[in-house]
Amino acid sequence: KKENINSKYKQEIIQQFLSKLDTQSRDILYLYYQEEKSYDEIAIIHESNKNTVWTAIFNAKKKLQDMMSRAGLENMIEL
């Protein structure tokens, strides 16, 4: 039960930080992690190419990790 609470707490914290990202970064991370879309699928959705999607995911994760690190929560998640 304690693990369940910790998991819920982590999800809430992550959601708070995700909400601070720009729309495109949030959308790309959502498609990749929640919808489990491939780089190719995301590229089609965003009318882009696979390399651009890879870079966008990398940059969005970096932004999220930087924000969490500044808040002292760098060890909360691994992306």
N, C-alpha and C positions, 0 to 999 in steps of 0.2 A: 504494500500500500504506500509506503514511504517513497519508493521508486516512482510510482505513478504520480505522486504529488510533485516530485522533483522534475519529472518529465513534462508535466503540465506547466510548471513554473518556467522551465527553460523555453518551452514553446511560446509562452506569453512574452518573455523577454526578447526572444528572437523576432517575434511579430512587431514589437515596439521599434526595434532597430530597422527592420525591413521597411516599416512605414516611413522612415526618414530618407530612404533611398529615392532616387528619381524614378519616375514611372517605368521607363524602359528597363532599368536594372532590376526593379522589382518583378516586372513581367517575365524577364528572361530567367531569373532564378526560380520563379514559380513554375514556369514551363519545364525547367530542367529537373528540379527537385520534387515538386508536388505532382506534376503531370507525367514525369519521367519520360519526357520527350528527348529524342536524340538531337545532336547538333544539326543534322540534316533537316529534321522536322521543324526545329526552331527557325532555321534559315528560311524555309519555305514560308512559315507564318510571318516572319519579319521581312520577307522579300530581300534576303541578304544572302551571304554565302557562309559556308561552314567555318572558315577561318575567322570571319568577323564575329560570328556567334561565340566561338571559343574565346576570343579576346574579350567580348562583352561579359561573358560569364566570369572569366578571370578577374576582370576589373570590378565587377559587382561584388564578388566575394571579397576582394581586397578592401573595397570601401566598407563593407559590412564588418569585416574583421578589424579594420582601423577604428571604426566608431566604437566597437565593443571594447577594444583595447584601451581607448581613451577613457572609457567608463570603468576600467578595471575588471572587465569580464572576458579577457582574452582567452581564458581557458574553458569558457562555457561551451563552445561548439568547435567542431572541426569540420571544415568545408572541403 
